[in-house]
Amino acid sequence: MKKILLSIWRVLKNKYVAATLVFLLFFCFLGENNIIVTRRLQREVSELRREVEMLKTNLEQDSIESSSITDNPDALEAYGREHYYMKRPEEDIFIVK
């Protein structure tokens, strides 16, 4: 065991190896843009991309719904009655939740 530690120490005592290890340690764990921060930012970017795709599909669905409402007055009435609880003057609406 002691021989292994001595051989490792001889390798680490080399100034080039030591400088390389310090450089790697700094940039991988201690720097401003370390591995942990980079992984977190990559995860956040992928979540935002998924959100953008979801919003695009919602936009397409809403535009289709909007065009159907503007073209058809019966659809406009149905939409108002379903979403905004609008009623005709002669009727009563009971909302049960």
DSSP file with accessible surface (Angstrom, degrees, kcal/mol):
  #  RESIDUE AA STRUCTURE BP1 BP2  ACC     N-H-->O    O-->H-N    N-H-->O    O-->H-N    TCO  KAPPA ALPHA  PHI   PSI    X-CA   Y-CA   Z-CA
    1    1 A M     >        0   0  167      0, 0.0     4,-2.1     0, 0.0     5,-0.2   0.000 360.0 360.0 360.0 -40.9    0.0    0.0    0.0
    2    2 A K  H  >  +     0   0  163      1,-0.2     4,-2.3     2,-0.2     5,-0.2   0.869 360.0  53.2 -66.1 -36.0    2.8    2.4    0.9
    3    3 A K  H  > S+     0   0  176      2,-0.2     4,-2.3     1,-0.2    -1,-0.2   0.892 108.2  50.6 -66.2 -37.6    4.5    1.7   -2.5
    4    4 A I  H  > S+     0   0   98      2,-0.2     4,-2.4     1,-0.2    -2,-0.2   0.935 111.2  47.8 -65.5 -44.7    1.3    2.6   -4.3
    5    5 A L  H  X S+     0   0  102     -4,-2.1     4,-2.5     1,-0.2    -2,-0.2   0.892 111.5  50.9 -64.0 -37.7    1.0    5.8   -2.4
    6    6 A L  H  X S+     0   0   81     -4,-2.3     4,-2.3     2,-0.2    -1,-0.2   0.900 110.0  49.2 -66.8 -38.7    4.6    6.7   -3.0
    7    7 A S  H  X S+     0   0   52     -4,-2.3     4,-1.7     2,-0.2    -2,-0.2   0.902 112.4  48.2 -68.3 -38.0    4.3    6.1   -6.8
    8    8 A I  H  X S+     0   0   84     -4,-2.4     4,-2.7     2,-0.2    -2,-0.2   0.915 110.7  51.8 -65.1 -41.9    1.1    8.2   -6.9
    9    9 A W  H  X S+     0   0  149     -4,-2.5     4,-1.8     1,-0.2    -2,-0.2   0.904 107.0  52.9 -63.1 -38.9    2.9   11.0   -5.0
   10   10 A R  H  X S+     0   0  163     -4,-2.3     4,-0.6     1,-0.2    -1,-0.2   0.898 111.4  46.6 -63.1 -38.2    5.8   10.9   -7.4
   11   11 A V  H >< S+     0   0   87     -4,-1.7     3,-1.0     1,-0.2     6,-0.2   0.928 113.8  47.3 -69.4 -43.2    3.4   11.3  -10.3
   12   12 A L  H 3< S+     0   0   67     -4,-2.7    -1,-0.2     1,-0.2    -2,-0.2   0.750 101.0  66.7 -70.3 -23.5    1.6   14.2   -8.6
   13   13 A K  H 3< S+     0   0  136     -4,-1.8    -1,-0.2    -5,-0.2    -2,-0.2   0.742  76.0 103.1 -71.5 -18.4    4.8   15.9   -7.6
   14   14 A N  S <X S-     0   0   76     -3,-1.0     4,-2.5    -4,-0.6     5,-0.2  -0.408  75.1-137.6 -65.0 130.9    5.4   16.6  -11.3
   15   15 A K  H  > S+     0   0  145      1,-0.2     4,-2.3     2,-0.2     5,-0.2   0.845 100.3  52.1 -66.4 -30.0    4.6   20.2  -11.9
   16   16 A Y  H  > S+     0   0  158      2,-0.2     4,-2.3     1,-0.2    -1,-0.2   0.912 111.5  45.5 -72.3 -41.5    2.8   19.6  -15.2
   17   17 A V  H  > S+     0   0   46     -6,-0.2     4,-2.7     2,-0.2    -2,-0.2   0.928 114.3  49.4 -65.8 -42.6    0.6   16.9  -13.7
   18   18 A A  H  X S+     0   0   39     -4,-2.5     4,-2.5     1,-0.2     5,-0.2   0.922 111.7  48.2 -64.4 -42.7   -0.2   19.1  -10.7
   19   19 A A  H  X S+     0   0   60     -4,-2.3     4,-2.5    -5,-0.2    -1,-0.2   0.908 111.9  50.1 -64.4 -39.9   -1.0   22.1  -12.9
   20   20 A T  H  X S+     0   0   76     -4,-2.3     4,-2.7     2,-0.2     5,-0.2   0.921 111.1  48.8 -64.8 -42.6   -3.3   19.9  -15.1
   21   21 A L  H  X S+     0   0   84     -4,-2.7     4,-2.6     2,-0.2    -2,-0.2   0.911 112.1  48.1 -64.6 -41.3   -5.1   18.6  -12.0
   22   22 A V  H  X S+     0   0   96     -4,-2.5     4,-2.6     2,-0.2     5,-0.2   0.926 112.3  50.2 -64.2 -42.8   -5.6   22.1  -10.6
   23   23 A F  H  X S+     0   0  122     -4,-2.5     4,-2.5    -5,-0.2     5,-0.2   0.942 113.5  44.7 -59.8 -48.5   -6.8   23.3  -13.9
   24   24 A L  H  X S+     0   0   86     -4,-2.7     4,-2.2     1,-0.2     5,-0.3   0.908 113.0  51.3 -64.3 -41.8   -9.3   20.4  -14.2
   25   25 A L  H  X>S+     0   0   93     -4,-2.6     4,-2.1    -5,-0.2     5,-1.2   0.932 112.1  47.0 -61.1 -44.4  -10.5   20.8  -10.6
   26   26 A F  I  X>S+     0   0  101     -4,-2.6     5,-2.8     1,-0.2     4,-0.8   0.955 117.7  39.6 -64.3 -49.5  -11.1   24.5  -11.1
   27   27 A F  I  <5S+     0   0  110     -4,-2.5    -1,-0.2    -5,-0.2    -2,-0.2   0.764 119.7  45.1 -77.1 -23.7  -13.0   24.2  -14.4
   28   28 A C  I  <5S+     0   0   36     -4,-2.2     7,-1.9    -5,-0.2     8,-0.5   0.823 134.9   1.8 -87.5 -30.9  -15.0   21.1  -13.4
   29   29 A F  I  <5S+     0   0  118     -4,-2.1    -3,-0.2    -5,-0.3    -2,-0.1   0.681 129.8  39.7-129.4 -28.9  -16.1   22.0   -9.9
   30   30 A L  I  <<S+     0   0  114     -5,-1.2    -3,-0.2    -4,-0.8    -4,-0.2   0.693  88.3  92.7-106.1 -20.0  -15.0   25.4   -8.7
   31   31 A G  S > <S-     0   0   10     -5,-2.8     3,-0.8    -6,-0.2    -4,-0.1  -0.055  85.5-104.8 -73.2 174.7  -15.4   27.8  -11.7
   32   32 A E  T 3  S+     0   0  170      1,-0.3     2,-0.4     5,-0.0    -1,-0.1   0.872 120.1  41.1 -67.7 -36.4  -18.4   29.9  -12.6
   33   33 A N  T 3  S+     0   0  118      4,-0.1    -1,-0.3     3,-0.0    -2,-0.1  -0.446  87.1 157.4-109.4  60.4  -19.4   27.6  -15.4
   34   34 A N    <>  -     0   0   22     -3,-0.8     4,-2.3    -2,-0.4    -5,-0.2  -0.110  58.1 -94.1 -80.1 180.0  -18.7   24.3  -13.7
   35   35 A I  H  > S+     0   0   84     -7,-1.9     4,-2.6     1,-0.2     5,-0.2   0.897 122.3  53.3 -63.8 -40.0  -20.2   20.9  -14.6
   36   36 A I  H  > S+     0   0  114     -8,-0.5     4,-2.1     1,-0.2    -1,-0.2   0.939 111.8  44.2 -64.3 -45.9  -23.1   21.2  -12.1
   37   37 A V  H  > S+     0   0   34      1,-0.2     4,-2.6     2,-0.2     5,-0.2   0.915 112.8  52.6 -65.6 -40.4  -24.2   24.6  -13.4
   38   38 A T  H  X S+     0   0   57     -4,-2.3     4,-2.3     1,-0.2    -2,-0.2   0.927 109.9  47.5 -63.0 -44.0  -23.9   23.5  -17.0
   39   39 A R  H  X S+     0   0  139     -4,-2.6     4,-2.3     2,-0.2    -1,-0.2   0.906 111.9  50.6 -63.9 -40.7  -26.1   20.4  -16.3
   40   40 A R  H  X S+     0   0  122     -4,-2.1     4,-2.3    -5,-0.2    -2,-0.2   0.927 111.7  47.7 -64.3 -41.7  -28.7   22.4  -14.5
   41   41 A L  H  X S+     0   0   80     -4,-2.6     4,-2.5     2,-0.2    -2,-0.2   0.888 110.3  51.8 -67.7 -37.3  -28.8   24.9  -17.4
   42   42 A Q  H  X S+     0   0  100     -4,-2.3     4,-2.2    -5,-0.2    -1,-0.2   0.915 110.3  49.2 -63.9 -40.8  -29.1   22.2  -20.0
   43   43 A R  H  X S+     0   0  131     -4,-2.3     4,-2.2     2,-0.2    -2,-0.2   0.916 111.2  49.6 -64.1 -41.9  -32.0   20.7  -18.0
   44   44 A E  H  X S+     0   0   90     -4,-2.3     4,-2.4     1,-0.2    -2,-0.2   0.907 109.6  51.4 -64.2 -40.3  -33.7   24.1  -17.8
   45   45 A V  H  X S+     0   0   64     -4,-2.5     4,-2.3     2,-0.2    -1,-0.2   0.919 109.5  49.7 -64.1 -41.8  -33.3   24.6  -21.6
   46   46 A S  H  X S+     0   0   44     -4,-2.2     4,-2.1     1,-0.2    -1,-0.2   0.907 110.9  49.9 -66.5 -37.6  -34.8   21.2  -22.4
   47   47 A E  H  X S+     0   0  100     -4,-2.2     4,-2.2     1,-0.2    -1,-0.2   0.915 111.0  49.5 -65.0 -40.6  -37.8   22.0  -20.1
   48   48 A L  H  X S+     0   0   88     -4,-2.4     4,-2.4     2,-0.2    -2,-0.2   0.877 108.7  52.6 -67.0 -35.8  -38.3   25.4  -21.8
   49   49 A R  H  X S+     0   0  177     -4,-2.3     4,-2.2     2,-0.2    -1,-0.2   0.913 109.3  49.4 -65.3 -40.5  -38.1   23.7  -25.2
   50   50 A R  H  X S+     0   0  159     -4,-2.1     4,-2.3     1,-0.2    -2,-0.2   0.908 110.8  50.7 -62.9 -39.7  -40.9   21.3  -24.1
   51   51 A E  H  X S+     0   0   98     -4,-2.2     4,-2.7     2,-0.2    -2,-0.2   0.896 108.0  52.3 -65.0 -39.4  -42.9   24.2  -22.9
   52   52 A V  H  X S+     0   0   72     -4,-2.4     4,-2.3     2,-0.2    -1,-0.2   0.926 110.0  48.6 -62.4 -43.5  -42.5   26.0  -26.2
   53   53 A E  H  X S+     0   0  112     -4,-2.2     4,-2.1     2,-0.2    -2,-0.2   0.917 111.5  49.7 -63.1 -41.6  -43.7   23.0  -28.1
   54   54 A M  H  X S+     0   0   99     -4,-2.3     4,-2.4     1,-0.2    -2,-0.2   0.927 111.2  49.1 -63.1 -42.4  -46.7   22.7  -25.7
   55   55 A L  H  X S+     0   0   87     -4,-2.7     4,-2.4     1,-0.2    -1,-0.2   0.864 108.1  54.4 -66.9 -34.1  -47.6   26.4  -26.2
   56   56 A K  H  X S+     0   0  109     -4,-2.3     4,-2.3     2,-0.2    -1,-0.2   0.927 109.7  46.4 -64.6 -43.1  -47.3   26.0  -30.0
   57   57 A T  H  X S+     0   0   60     -4,-2.1     4,-2.4     1,-0.2    -2,-0.2   0.909 112.5  50.5 -66.4 -39.1  -49.8   23.1  -30.0
   58   58 A N  H  X S+     0   0   62     -4,-2.4     4,-2.6     1,-0.2    -1,-0.2   0.892 109.5  51.8 -63.2 -38.5  -52.1   25.1  -27.7
   59   59 A L  H  X S+     0   0  120     -4,-2.4     4,-2.4     2,-0.2    -2,-0.2   0.915 109.5  49.2 -64.3 -42.0  -51.8   28.1  -30.0
   60   60 A E  H  X S+     0   0  119     -4,-2.3     4,-2.1     2,-0.2    -2,-0.2   0.929 112.7  47.3 -63.5 -43.6  -52.8   25.9  -33.0
   61   61 A Q  H  X S+     0   0  121     -4,-2.4     4,-2.5     1,-0.2    -2,-0.2   0.911 113.2  48.8 -64.4 -41.8  -55.8   24.5  -31.2
   62   62 A D  H  X S+     0   0   95     -4,-2.6     4,-2.7     2,-0.2    -1,-0.2   0.871 109.7  51.4 -67.0 -35.8  -56.9   28.0  -30.0
   63   63 A S  H  X S+     0   0   65     -4,-2.4     4,-2.4     2,-0.2    -1,-0.2   0.899 110.7  48.7 -69.4 -36.6  -56.6   29.4  -33.5
   64   64 A I  H  X S+     0   0  113     -4,-2.1     4,-2.1     2,-0.2    -2,-0.2   0.941 114.0  46.5 -65.4 -43.7  -58.7   26.6  -34.9
   65   65 A E  H  X S+     0   0   75     -4,-2.5     4,-2.1     1,-0.2    -2,-0.2   0.907 112.0  51.3 -64.8 -40.0  -61.3   27.2  -32.2
   66   66 A S  H  X S+     0   0   67     -4,-2.7     4,-2.4     1,-0.2    -1,-0.2   0.911 109.6  49.0 -64.2 -42.3  -61.2   30.9  -32.8
   67   67 A S  H  X S+     0   0   55     -4,-2.4     4,-1.5     1,-0.2    -1,-0.2   0.891 111.1  50.1 -67.6 -35.4  -61.8   30.5  -36.5
   68   68 A S  H  X S+     0   0   54     -4,-2.1     4,-1.6     1,-0.2     7,-0.2   0.876 111.3  49.6 -70.2 -33.1  -64.7   28.1  -35.9
   69   69 A I  H  < S+     0   0   25     -4,-2.1     7,-0.4     1,-0.2    -2,-0.2   0.914 111.1  47.8 -70.6 -42.1  -66.3   30.6  -33.4
   70   70 A T  H  < S+     0   0  102     -4,-2.4    -1,-0.2     1,-0.2    -2,-0.2   0.819 115.3  46.1 -70.8 -26.6  -66.0   33.6  -35.8
   71   71 A D  H  < S+     0   0  131     -4,-1.5    -1,-0.2    -5,-0.2    -2,-0.2   0.806 113.2  47.8 -83.7 -30.6  -67.4   31.6  -38.7
   72   72 A N     X  -     0   0   74     -4,-1.6     4,-1.7    -5,-0.2    -1,-0.2  -0.929  59.5-163.5-120.3 115.0  -70.4   30.0  -36.9
   73   73 A P  H  > S+     0   0   95      0, 0.0     4,-2.2     0, 0.0     5,-0.2   0.844  94.3  56.5 -66.7 -29.3  -72.7   32.1  -34.7
   74   74 A D  H  > S+     0   0  113      2,-0.2     4,-2.4     1,-0.2     5,-0.2   0.891 106.6  49.6 -67.1 -37.8  -74.1   28.9  -33.1
   75   75 A A  H  > S+     0   0   29     -7,-0.2     4,-2.5     2,-0.2    -1,-0.2   0.878 108.5  53.7 -67.1 -36.0  -70.6   27.9  -32.1
   76   76 A L  H  X S+     0   0   98     -4,-1.7     4,-2.4    -7,-0.4    -2,-0.2   0.928 110.4  46.5 -63.6 -43.7  -70.1   31.4  -30.6
   77   77 A E  H  X S+     0   0   67     -4,-2.2     4,-2.5     2,-0.2    -2,-0.2   0.929 112.5  49.8 -64.6 -43.4  -73.2   31.1  -28.5
   78   78 A A  H  X S+     0   0   41     -4,-2.4     4,-2.3     1,-0.2     5,-0.2   0.912 111.1  49.7 -62.9 -40.2  -72.2   27.6  -27.4
   79   79 A Y  H  X S+     0   0   64     -4,-2.5     4,-2.6     1,-0.2     5,-0.5   0.929 111.8  47.8 -65.0 -44.8  -68.8   28.8  -26.4
   80   80 A G  H  X S+     0   0    7     -4,-2.4     4,-1.6     1,-0.2     6,-1.5   0.899 113.2  48.3 -63.7 -38.3  -70.2   31.7  -24.4
   81   81 A R  H  X S+     0   0   75     -4,-2.5     4,-0.5     4,-0.2    -1,-0.2   0.887 116.8  42.1 -70.6 -36.9  -72.7   29.5  -22.6
   82   82 A E  H  < S+     0   0  133     -4,-2.3    -2,-0.2    -5,-0.2    -1,-0.2   0.915 126.6  27.4 -76.5 -44.3  -70.0   26.8  -21.7
   83   83 A H  H  < S+     0   0   97     -4,-2.6    -3,-0.2    -5,-0.2    -2,-0.2   0.784 132.8  28.7 -94.3 -30.6  -67.2   29.0  -20.7
   84   84 A Y  H  < S-     0   0  150     -4,-1.6    -3,-0.2    -5,-0.5    -2,-0.1   0.320  96.6-123.5-116.3   8.3  -68.8   32.2  -19.4
   85   85 A Y     <  +     0   0  123     -4,-0.5    -4,-0.2    -5,-0.2     2,-0.1   0.854  47.9 171.7  52.4  39.8  -72.1   30.9  -18.2
   86   86 A M        -     0   0  112     -6,-1.5     2,-0.3    -9,-0.1    -1,-0.2  -0.452  10.1-167.1 -76.3 153.2  -74.0   33.2  -20.4
   87   87 A K        -     0   0  109     -2,-0.1     5,-0.0     6,-0.0     6,-0.0  -0.928  24.4-103.2-138.6 162.8  -77.8   32.7  -20.7
   88   88 A R    >   -     0   0  108     -2,-0.3     3,-1.5     1,-0.1     0, 0.0  -0.480  42.4-107.7 -78.9 159.2  -80.7   33.8  -22.7
   89   89 A P  T 3  S+     0   0  121      0, 0.0    -1,-0.1     0, 0.0    -2,-0.0   0.830 115.4  47.6 -61.6 -27.9  -83.0   36.5  -21.2
   90   90 A E  T 3  S+     0   0  149      2,-0.0     2,-0.3     0, 0.0    -2,-0.0   0.352 101.7  75.4 -98.9   9.7  -85.8   34.0  -20.5
   91   91 A E    <   -     0   0   48     -3,-1.5     2,-0.4     2,-0.0    -4,-0.0  -0.849  63.6-139.8-124.8 157.8  -83.9   31.2  -18.9
   92   92 A D        -     0   0  129     -2,-0.3     2,-0.5    -5,-0.0    -4,-0.1  -0.893  14.2-150.0-111.1 146.3  -82.3   30.4  -15.6
   93   93 A I        -     0   0   68     -2,-0.4     2,-0.5    -8,-0.1    -6,-0.0  -0.954   5.4-164.6-120.1 131.1  -78.9   28.7  -15.2
   94   94 A F        -     0   0  177     -2,-0.5     2,-0.6     2,-0.0    -2,-0.0  -0.968   8.7-156.2-113.8 122.5  -78.0   26.5  -12.2
   95   95 A I        -     0   0   89     -2,-0.5     2,-0.5   -10,-0.0    -2,-0.0  -0.880   8.3-169.8-103.8 119.2  -74.4   25.7  -11.8
   96   96 A V              0   0  135     -2,-0.6    -2,-0.0     0, 0.0     0, 0.0  -0.941 360.0 360.0-111.4 122.2  -73.6   22.6   -9.8
   97   97 A K              0   0  218     -2,-0.5    -2,-0.0     0, 0.0     0, 0.0  -0.880 360.0 360.0-113.7 360.0  -70.0   21.9   -8.8
